[in-house]
Amino acid sequence: MIILYFLCGLYFSGMLFILMYSLAQGHLLFHFLKARKEWASTPQVTPSSWPKVTVQLPVFNELYVVERLIDAVAKLNYPKELLEIQILDDSTDQTVDLIQAKLKEYPDINFRYLHRTDRTGFKAGALREGLKQASGEFIAIFDADFVPDPDFLIKTNPFFSSEKVGMVQTRWTHLNRDYSLLTRLQAFALDAHFFIEQMGRNRQGAFINFNGTGGIWRKSCILDAGNWHDDTLTEDLDLSYRAQRKGWQFVYRPEIESPAELPPIMSAVKSQQFRWTKGGAECAVKHAGKVSQEKLPFRIKFHSFAHLFNSTIFIVVLLTSLSSIGVWWAGVQGLIPEWMVRLSGIFLIGFVLIAGVYLASYFIANRSFLSSFLGVIWQLPLFLSVSMGLALHNAQAVWEGLTGKKSPFIRTPKFNLESGKVSLSSNRYILHRMPITTWFEGLLALVFWVMVGLAFREGNFLFLPFHAMLAFGYSLVFVSSFKSYGLGR
């Protein structure tokens, strides 16, 4: 009975956590809806004189996308005498030669090529070294898989009219959204972040984050906040919190788009997710205590904690799903009161709120309700299923981040499939070593398919939707992972 009470306690605690998480998301949705009415009316004051800008392009072994990146930044619409473009290249392959050859095509543009043979600090280290030599008052940053809007600098600079503004972040859009089911689902998730979360936080003055790319900083803000640190895997989130804790204001502008490529295979998605979730947990350990001690309004502290610890949702989903098996069995055997089992239905409010957040972002991103209604009917449950199917993988990342286990910065392979120059199987940067967690994902898929079968055998369908989504999600993640790790062999 002790084990039974433990499982019930674990399950109901997990569902309560999910409910609280969903309430935080619902509050962001409320402020997003208010912000949406206001963003177009924000006055944009054209500077009397344009400041000098340094554009930083951190690169590491990017054979397939670096030429596209250079071509794009070469088209930036900005006074040439006020523009400096740093290519911060840590490459160890032919990317070095490719960049140098490409730069010869633009002799009239102020490109500065900085190559490191020592990757100390990884991306944070490259940005830090580049900043030492940067001559710009403002620093724009783009990752290798981005294709900056030619008017990016003209559109973002006016929002620095206040000396208190330290960073302006733009909205990611997706070059290959329609490439596959996997890219559609990633776009589904990212749109919710860039519409609901970023706008919802920014509108009420809560802390937001620089997303690592597609944004522009005031150089003095970076230096005042302590420059780039490399003690977490998400140097962007870390610097964002240090800067805002020092009083710098951040501005988010959803109407300014920064197109980028989405990872088209599961192994690449997983490497990106691992870095984001582990780094987020590392930043939570680093900043949560300090934020709690700051003299800040309750709403800002509340959303800061929700923001910093949002990746722990994967640990909660994993533990809740596993403990639900025991709760279901206890209900079938009559070991716990029926009212207690049915109480779990109250927590479905949390899933309704979360669904509302993603529905709102989906309709806004597609700029239509009727034309996108059929798409969201199948994409929403599928997205939720795959998100739960990634719970084991991401829970491991979060646990490592919370407990201080260090791991190297693993880049996400880029593809540029739209160019037609590379195929999935020919990409030399794909990871081929399949982690043991992938086999456990397959095992969990089998476990929850068994639970689906038992639900029909026993005629107890209370957990059927939950277990069916877990079964399908783990199955899809396992199969797609298995295939992607084997590409190119």
N, C-alpha and C positions, 0 to 999 in steps of 0.2 A: 504493500500500500504506500510505503514511503516513496518508492519510485514513481508510482502513479500520481501522487500529489505533486511530486517534483515536475513531472511532465506537464500536468495541468497548469501548474504555476508558471512554467517556462512558456507554455503556449499563450496563456492569457496575458502575461507580461509582454510577450512579443507583439501580440495583436494590439495591446494598449500603446506600445511604442509606435507601431505603424499608424494608429489613429492620430497620435500627437504629431507625427511627421506629416500626415495628410492635412491636418489643421494648419500647420505652418505653410504648406503649399497652397492651401485654400486662401490663406491671408494674402499671400503673394499674388494669387489670381485676382483677388479683390482690388489690390492696388494696381495691378496691370491694367484692369479694365478702366480704372480712373486715368492712369498714365496715357493710355491709348488715345483718350480724348484730348490730351494736352500736348502730345509730343510735336504735332505739326505746327502748333502755335508758338513754339519756343523761338524767341528772336535770335537771328544769326547775324552778328555784327562783323562785317568785313574789316580786317585789320587795316590800319592806315598804312602800315608797311609790313611786308611779309618777313617772318624770322628765318634764320638759317636752320635747316633740318638735316639731320643725319638719319638715313635709312639703314637699319642693320638687318642683314640676311644671314642668320646662323645656318650653316650647311655641314652635313656629315654624310659622305658617300651617297650622293643623290644623282646618279647617272641619268635617271629617267625624267627628272623634273627640273634640274637646275637651269637648263637652257630656257625653258618656258618661263621660269622665274626671272631670269636676267632680262629677257625680252619684255616682260611685263613692267618691271621697274624702270626700264629705259624709256617707257612711254609716260612716266609720271609727268603730269602737267604742273610744273613749278619752275620758277626762275632758276636757270642753270647755275648762276653764280651763288645761289643760296642753297644748293642741294649737294649733299655728299652721300654716296652709297657705299657702305662697307659690306664686303662679302667676307664673313667670318667663317673661314673654311678649315674644318678639322679633318678633312677627308684623308683616307689612306689608300685610295684606289684611283682609277683613271679620271675621277671627277675633277681632280686637280688640273689635269691637262685640258679637260673639256671646258672648264671655267676660263682658263687663261686664253684659250683659242676664241671663245665666245666674246670675251671682253674686247678683242681686237676689232670687232664689228662696231664698237661704239667709242671711237677715239675722242669724241667731243663731250662725253658725259663723265662726270667726276666719280668714276668707280675707284674704290680703294680695296685692293685684295690683301687680306691678312690671313696667313696660313699658320696654324699651330701644329707642331709635331707632338706636343704634350697635351692630352685632352683633360687636363686637370679641371674638375668642376663641370665637365661636359658642357651643356648649353649655357648654363649660368656662368661658367668660367669664360666661355667665348664672348658672351655679352659684356662681361666685366672687363675683359682685356680690350675689347673694341671701344668701350666707353672711355678708356684712358686716352684714346687718340681721337675721339669724336669731337668735331668742331661745332656741331649743331647745338642750338638752344633747345631743340626738341628732338626726340629719338623715336622714330617709327620702326616697328619690328614686324617682319613677316617670315614665317616658316617656309620651307622649300616647296611645300605642296600648295601654296597660295598663288593667286593671280590677282594682284592688287588693282583696284579701280584706278584708272589714270588720274582721276580727280580726287583721290583719297586725301591728299595733303590740303588741297583747296577746301574740301568739305569739312575736315576735322579741325584745322587750325583756328577757325573763328570761335570755337567753344572754349578756347583758352583765354577769353577776354578777361576773366577774373584771375588774379595772381594766385588765388587759392586752389585753382584747378590743377591737379598734378597728372591726370591721365584721362584720355578719351578712348573708350572701347567701341568698336563697331561690331555689327552682326555678321556672323559667318553665314554664307550661303554655300550651296553644294553643287559643284561642277558635274558630279556623276550621280545625282540623287536617283535617277531612274535606271541605273546600270543593272541592279539586281535587287532581290528581296532584302538582302543584308544592308545595302546602302540606303534603301527606303526606310528601314527600321532605325538606322542610325540618324538619318535626317529627322525622323519623327521625334527622337529623344533630344537632339541638339536644338531643334526649333523651340521645344518647351523651355530649355535653359535660356536661350537667347531672347525669347519673347517674355515668358511669364516670370522666370526667376530674376534675370538681370533687370528688367524694367520694374518688376514689383519691388525689388530691393532699392533700386536707385530712386524711385519715386518717393519713398518714405525716408530717404537719407540713411538707409542701412548700408553696411559694407558690401561692396560688390568686388569682383575680381577681374583683373587683367587676365585675358584668356591665353596668354603666351604668344599671341600673334594677332594681327589685324587691329592693333591699337597703337597709340602714340603717347609718349611720356614727355613731361617737362624734365629736362636733364637734372635740374636742381632738385626735383622731387626724388629721383632715384638716389642721388647722392645723400640727400638729407635723411632718407629712410635707411641708409646703411649699405646701399649698392646691392648687387645681386649676391645672394647666398647660395651655396651648393649643398647645404645639409639636409635638404628634402628633395624629393623627385619632382615637386611642383614649385619651382622657383618663382613662377608667376603669381601663384596664390600667396606665397610667403611674403614677397615684396609688397603685394597689394595690401595685406593686413598691416605690415610695418608702416607703410606710408599713410594709410587712413587713420591708424592709431595716433600718428603724429599731427593729425589735423588736416591733411590734404584731402581735397574733394575729388571724387571721380565722376565722370560723366559717361553715360551710356547712350548711344545713338543708334536705334534699330533701323533707321531709314538709310544709313550709310552701310553698304554691303561690301563684304570681303569674301570673294569666292574662293573655295578650297576643295580639295579632293577628299573623299571619304574612303577609308580602307575597304577594299572589295572582298577580302577573305577573312574568315574567322580568326585565324592565327594572328593576323595583323590587328584586328579589333581587340583581341585579348591582350596583346602587348600594350596597346594604347590604354585600355581600361585598367590594366594592372598598374601602370605608371600613374594614372590619374587618381585612382582610388587609394593606392598606398601613399602617394604624395599628399593627398587630402588629409589622410589620417595622421601623417607626420606633422602637417601644419596644425592640425587640431591639438596635438600634444604640445606643440611649440607656442601656440597663441591663445588657446582657450583660457588658461589661467590668467594671462595678462589682460585679456579683454574683460574678464569678470571683475578685475580690480580697477578698470577705467571708470571715470565718472561719465557714464553714457546713459541715455534713456533706456528704459526696459525693452522697448521694441527693438532697438538696435542690438542689445545684448542677446535677446531671444533669437533674432534672425542670424546673428553671428554664430551662435552655438548650433542652430539648425544647419547653417551653411557649412561650418567646419566639420560637423559630425554626420553630414548627410550620407557619407559612404558607409557608415555603420549599418545602414538599412539592409545591406547584403548579409551581414552576420545575423541580423534579426530574422530576415526571411529564411535563411538556411535553418536556424534553430527552431523557428516556428513551424516550418514545414515538416521537419523531422518529428517534433513533439506532437504534431497533429495526428500522427499515426497512432500514438498511444492514447490520445484523447478519443479518437474515433473508436478504437477497440474497447476502451472503457465504457463508452456510451452503448455499444452493441451488447456488451456483457452486463449492463445495468449496474456497473460499479460506481458510477457517479450519477447524481440526479439529472433528470432530463433537462430541467430548467438551466442547469449549468452549461450543458452542451449547446442549448439553443441561445444562450447568452452571447455566444460567439457571433451570432447574426448581427448584433449591434455594431460590431467592429467592421462590418462590411461598409459602413458609412465612410471609413477611411479609403477604401478602394474606389468608392464613388467619387470622392473629392479628387483623388489622384487622376482618375479617368477624366474628370472635368478639366483639369489642368492641361492634359495632353490633347483633349478635344479642342479646347480653345486655341492652343498654339497651332494645331493642324489646320483649322479653318482659316486662321489669320495668315499663316504661311502660304496657303493655297489661294487666298483672296477670294474665296467663294464658298458658299455653303452647299448649294445643290449639286454642283459638279464634283465636289469632293466627298459627299456624303457616302456614296457607295464604297469609296476607297477606305474611309475610316472604319467602316463596319468590320472589315477583316483585319485592318492594320492594327487597331487598338488592342484587341485580345491577343493577337500574335506578338505584338511588341511586349505586352505585359508577360506573356509566356516566356519569351526569350530572355527578358530581364531577370525573371526568376531562375531561368536555366543557367544564367551566369553567376548565380549567387555563390556557388562553391568557389569558383575561380576568384571572384572579387572579394569574398570573405577572407580568403587566404591573404590577399594583398592588404586588406584593411588591418587584419590581425598583425601582420608584420610591421605595418606602419605604427600601430598603437604600442607595440612592444619594443620598438626601436631596432628591429632587425634591418641591417643595411643590405642594399642590393644595387647593382650597377644600373645606370641609365640606359635602358634598351630602347632604341629608336623604333619608330613605326615605319615599316617599309612603304615607300611611295611607288606608284605605278604609272600614272599618266596614260591610262588605257585609251583615252580619247584620241591620242595622237596616232594610234595604230602601229607604233614602233616597238611595242613590247606586249607580250601576252602574259597571262597569269603564271604559266609554267616556266617562262624564261626569265623571270625576275630573280636575280642572284641574291637578293636580300631577304628572301623568305626564310623564316625559321623552320627547320626540319625536325628538330628534337622535340617530340611530343611529351609534355609534362605528364606525370602520373595522375594529376587531377582530372585529366581528360577521361581516363578509364573509370574514375569514380563518378564522373558525370554520366557515363553510360550505365553504371550500376544504379545510380539514383533514378535514371529514366525507367529502368526495369522495375524498381521498387514501387514507383508511383503508378506505373501501368498495372501492377498487381493490385494496388489500392483501388484503382478504377474498377477492376474486375470484381473485387470483393464488395464494393459498394452495390453493384448490381446483384450479386449473389445474396447479400444480406438485406437488400431493400432499404439501405440507409444511405441517403444521397446528400446528407448535410455538407460533407466535405468534397463532394464529387467535382464541382467546378474548380475548386482550388487544386485538388490532386490531378485533375485532367490537364490543367494548364501547366503544372509542374512536370507532368509526364511528357507532354508535348514539347515544352521548353527545353528540358534536359536532353531529349532525343535530338532535337534540331541542333542544339549546341554541340552535342557529342559527334553527330554525323558530319556536320560542317567542319568541326575542328579536325576530325580524323582525315577528311579529304584535304584540307588546306595544309596540314603539316606534311602531307605526302606529295605536294606539288613540286614538280621539277626533279623528282628523284629518278 
